[in-house]
Amino acid sequence: MTARPRSVHTVSIIGGGFSGTLAAIKLINAATQPLLVRIIEPRTELGRGLAYSTRQSSHLVNGPAKLFGLHPDQPDHFTRWLADYGASWGWRDPLEPDYANAFSPRWVLGLYVQAELAAAVAQAAPGVSLEHVVGEARDVWRNGDALSVALGDGRVLVADHVVLALGVFQARPQFSGDPSLLQSGRYIEDPWNIPAYDAVPPDGEVALIGSGLTMLDAVVTLERRGFRGRYQVISRRGLLVQPRREVSPWRDFLAEGDLPRSVVALLHRIRRELASVRQAGADWQSLIAAIRPHVGALWQGANETQRSRFLRHLRPFWENAMHRAPGPSARLLEEVRAAGRFVHRAARVLDLQFEPSGRVAVALRPRGSDVRVALSVDTAVNCTGAHYEWSQTGRRPLVANLLRRGLVRPGPLAFGIDADQHAAVIERDGAVSDQLSAIGPPLRGTRWESSTNVELLQQAIALAARLDAAIPAPAETIAAA
């Protein structure tokens, strides 16, 4: 058992990916009292998580470098870091010598986050320190005036405050009940498991289930490995990931009058404004930049009925417009399509079966039809991306135990967990916890957009300020006063 020093306030962050490491950086920066920041993360490297662990230089962040700095008062911080250190890590963007509009590899952004964490520790106030505990948190419970965190190896750590920074959960839909399919290597359940692509025949046919950024990662991976075959892309709505273009935001039309409270009213406002955008000869993507600052207020101002309508009718279109492809990846996709190697269909996958021939049988139901269609491919890849439903993450013991103990409750419409406007977790009985907070994707249900650099940076700064203000002064300081 590891006990905390009682004279030092301890904040344990569960999750050391981008959001957890960012929270640690801002906590260390803001600390005015002795503080131990402990990150509990099973990976040996912090700052990476699922998104930034890939070592493929062709897996890019989906925004230009000017949007990914970690210091709001220095908006070009990441741009300057890339210019100073990017080449030393073996990467340089040949198209963007100033780096501001460069789409960096995700592993390079991970290096930047790690460098900023090291800088925060080096410049920390006296008595402020960082500890990385390599392990998996599996349970949390109250321990007097503190919280205990149990790890998978039996250790128990004690903290004054715990921050849940669990990131996204990878979606693993049950497309098949055939155990031989997974054993065959012909179904890739984890699209970021790069060695799994070794089994893909270079001239074969691949079914990609999903058509967003995860699908694009799979295409980029296969193309860089010399794949020359055909892609069969299947998505329920038939929407294909859009290329990202850098445009100036359209006028702030949602600031004119009250925000719409219904999905229908919001849709009317957007369609009316889109007509103005087209009439002015502007790019429709400028409209997304104008809407985005209002997303949190729109979501929080909507009741459960309106949120449900958004999820049922508009969510796929919002995701498609919001989460766009980095330029180099989008150009590669266009080359594949121009070569006639890319077929995209709107359909629902009903079943996957491993055939005696060694191929995969894909059963589909095309959108708008009741007819079952069969498709035979060499390999199928799960590209459905992430999911946020905490109540359906039975494979995560920590999630199950937090829900069982009532320390958290599912967020609106079962997305993430419930929390107040300050990211303090709301427990099952409705009480706002003063010992448990969250950052990033766990707040999806209360804020909707809660996973990009802009939102995470704002959340980390606000969380650090709130927790620092709540740290009691050391006894010797009070005595001296």
Rosetta blueprint (number, residue, H / E / L):
1 M L
2 T L
3 A L
4 R L
5 P L
6 R L
7 S L
8 V L
9 H E
10 T E
11 V E
12 S E
13 I E
14 I E
15 G L
16 G L
17 G L
18 F H
19 S H
20 G H
21 T H
22 L H
23 A H
24 A H
25 I H
26 K H
27 L H
28 I H
29 N H
30 A H
31 A L
32 T L
33 Q L
34 P L
35 L E
36 L E
37 V E
38 R E
39 I E
40 I E
41 E L
42 P L
43 R L
44 T L
45 E L
46 L L
47 G L
48 R L
49 G L
50 L L
51 A L
52 Y L
53 S L
54 T L
55 R L
56 Q L
57 S L
58 S L
59 H L
60 L E
61 V L
62 N L
63 G L
64 P L
65 A H
66 K H
67 L H
68 F L
69 G L
70 L L
71 H L
72 P L
73 D L
74 Q L
75 P L
76 D L
77 H H
78 F H
79 T H
80 R H
81 W H
82 L H
83 A H
84 D H
85 Y H
86 G H
87 A H
88 S H
89 W H
90 G L
91 W L
92 R L
93 D L
94 P L
95 L L
96 E L
97 P L
98 D L
99 Y L
100 A L
101 N L
102 A L
103 F L
104 S L
105 P E
106 R H
107 W H
108 V H
109 L H
110 G H
111 L H
112 Y H
113 V H
114 Q H
115 A H
116 E H
117 L H
118 A H
119 A H
120 A H
121 V H
122 A H
123 Q L
124 A L
125 A L
126 P L
127 G L
128 V E
129 S E
130 L E
131 E E
132 H E
133 V E
134 V L
135 G L
136 E L
137 A E
138 R E
139 D E
140 V E
141 W E
142 R E
143 N E
144 G L
145 D L
146 A E
147 L E
148 S E
149 V E
150 A E
151 L E
152 G L
153 D L
154 G L
155 R L
156 V E
157 L E
158 V E
159 A E
160 D L
161 H E
162 V E
163 V E
164 L E
165 A L
166 L L
167 G L
168 V L
169 F E
170 Q E
171 A L
172 R L
173 P L
174 Q L
175 F L
176 S L
177 G L
178 D L
179 P H
180 S H
181 L H
182 L H
183 Q H
184 S H
185 G L
186 R L
187 Y E
188 I E
189 E L
190 D L
191 P L
192 W L
193 N L
194 I H
195 P H
196 A H
197 Y H
198 D H
199 A H
200 V L
201 P L
202 P L
203 D L
204 G L
205 E E
206 V E
207 A E
208 L E
209 I E
210 G L
211 S L
212 G L
213 L H
214 T H
215 M H
216 L H
217 D H
218 A H
219 V H
220 V H
221 T H
222 L H
223 E H
224 R H
225 R L
226 G L
227 F L
228 R L
229 G L
230 R E
231 Y E
232 Q E
233 V E
234 I E
235 S E
236 R L
237 R L
238 G L
239 L L
240 L L
241 V L
242 Q L
243 P E
244 R L
245 R L
246 E L
247 V L
248 S L
249 P L
250 W L
251 R L
252 D L
253 F H
254 L H
255 A H
256 E L
257 G L
258 D L
259 L L
260 P L
261 R L
262 S L
263 V H
264 V H
265 A H
266 L H
267 L H
268 H H
269 R H
270 I H
271 R H
272 R H
273 E H
274 L H
275 A H
276 S H
277 V H
278 R H
279 Q H
280 A L
281 G L
282 A L
283 D L
284 W L
285 Q H
286 S H
287 L H
288 I H
289 A H
290 A H
291 I H
292 R H
293 P H
294 H H
295 V H
296 G H
297 A H
298 L H
299 W H
300 Q H
301 G H
302 A L
303 N L
304 E H
305 T H
306 Q H
307 R H
308 S H
309 R H
310 F H
311 L H
312 R H
313 H H
314 L H
315 R H
316 P H
317 F H
318 W H
319 E H
320 N H
321 A H
322 M H
323 H L
324 R L
325 A E
326 P L
327 G H
328 P H
329 S H
330 A H
331 R H
332 L H
333 L H
334 E H
335 E H
336 V H
337 R H
338 A H
339 A L
340 G L
341 R L
342 F E
343 V E
344 H E
345 R E
346 A E
347 A E
348 R E
349 V E
350 L E
351 D E
352 L E
353 Q E
354 F E
355 E L
356 P L
357 S L
358 G L
359 R L
360 V E
361 A E
362 V E
363 A E
364 L E
365 R E
366 P E
367 R L
368 G L
369 S L
370 D L
371 V L
372 R L
373 V E
374 A E
375 L E
376 S E
377 V E
378 D L
379 T E
380 A E
381 V E
382 N E
383 C L
384 T L
385 G L
386 A E
387 H E
388 Y L
389 E E
390 W H
391 S H
392 Q H
393 T L
394 G L
395 R L
396 R L
397 P H
398 L H
399 V H
400 A H
401 N H
402 L H
403 L H
404 R H
405 R H
406 G L
407 L L
408 V L
409 R L
410 P E
411 G L
412 P H
413 L H
414 A H
415 F E
416 G L
417 I E
418 D L
419 A E
420 D L
421 Q L
422 H L
423 A L
424 A E
425 V E
426 I E
427 E L
428 R L
429 D L
430 G L
431 A L
432 V E
433 S E
434 D E
435 Q E
436 L E
437 S E
438 A E
439 I L
440 G L
441 P H
442 P H
443 L H
444 R H
445 G H
446 T H
447 R H
448 W L
449 E L
450 S L
451 S L
452 T L
453 N H
454 V H
455 E H
456 L H
457 L H
458 Q H
459 Q H
460 A H
461 I H
462 A H
463 L H
464 A H
465 A H
466 R H
467 L H
468 D H
469 A H
470 A H
471 I L
472 P L
473 A L
474 P L
475 A H
476 E H
477 T H
478 I H
479 A H
480 A H
481 A L
